[in-house]
């Protein structure tokens, strides 16, 4: 387990660094991934970067399908008033004591 220092720094576990061939001076990108954080070695990320428009569109379509599946798994019941949980008239009365 790694702890965050007061300077927001982390120590990478040696086993992870060796497994992914991470060396001092390597660039790492921190990417949000839902409720997790994905750490990607810069040269590894550049090597898998799609080169053509068709590849990029295919990856986008795949991500859209995955997102649709995630949203389908959530059974959130929307309120009847447009799905917001509030209406325009309520905005004018917020913060006003009566």
N, C-alpha and C positions, 0 to 999 in steps of 0.2 A: 504494500500500500504506500502510495506517495502522499506527502503532505504539501500543501501550498504554503510558501514562505510569506513573510510580510511584504516582499517585493513581487508577489504573485508568480513566483518561480516554482517549478517542479523538478524533481530528480527522476530521470527515466530509469526504471529498473534495468540492471545489467542484462538479464536474460532476454528482455524485450529488445534492447538495443542490439544484442548479438543476433537474435533471430531475424530482425529486419535490416541488419547491416547499417545501423545508424551510428554515425561517427561524430566527434566534436566538430562543430562548424556546419553540419548539415542543416538545411532549411526544412522546417516542419510547418505545415498548414493546419490550423485548427478550424474544423468545419462543423457547424451545427447539424445534428442529425436527429431531429425529433427531440426526444428527451435525453439524448446522449450527445457526446462530443466525439467527432471522428478526427484522429490525428493522421495526417498523410505526409509521407516524405515527399518533398518537392519534386525530385527527379522521377519518383515513381508515379506521381500524379501527372507529370508532363508526358510520360511515356504512354499513358492510357488515354490521353486526351483525344477525343474524336477528331479526325482530320477533315472529313468531308461533311457537307451539309446533310447528306442522306444519313450518315452515321449519327449526327447530332439530333436530327429529327426522330430517328428510331429510338435513341436514348430518351428523348423527351416524351415520346408516346409511351414507352415502357414506364417511365416515372409517373405519368398521368394515370395509367392503369393501376399502378401500385397505390397511388393516393386515393383513387376511387374505391379500391378494396378496403383501405383503412377507414374511409368515411362511411362506407356501407356497414362496417362493423360497429359503428357508434350509433346507438339508437337514441338520439336526442329528439325529444318532442318539442317542436317549435310552438310558441304562443300564437294565438289566432290573429293578433294585430300586426301582421307583416313579418313575424319571426324575430322582432327585435326585443320584445319584452317591455317596450315603452311606446308611447305615441307622441305626436308633435305637441299636443296640448300640455302634456306632462312636463315638457322641457321648459315652458314658460313659468311653471309653478315651482320649479326646483330652487331651493335656497331662499324662498320667500316665506317668511313666517306670517301666519294669518291668525 
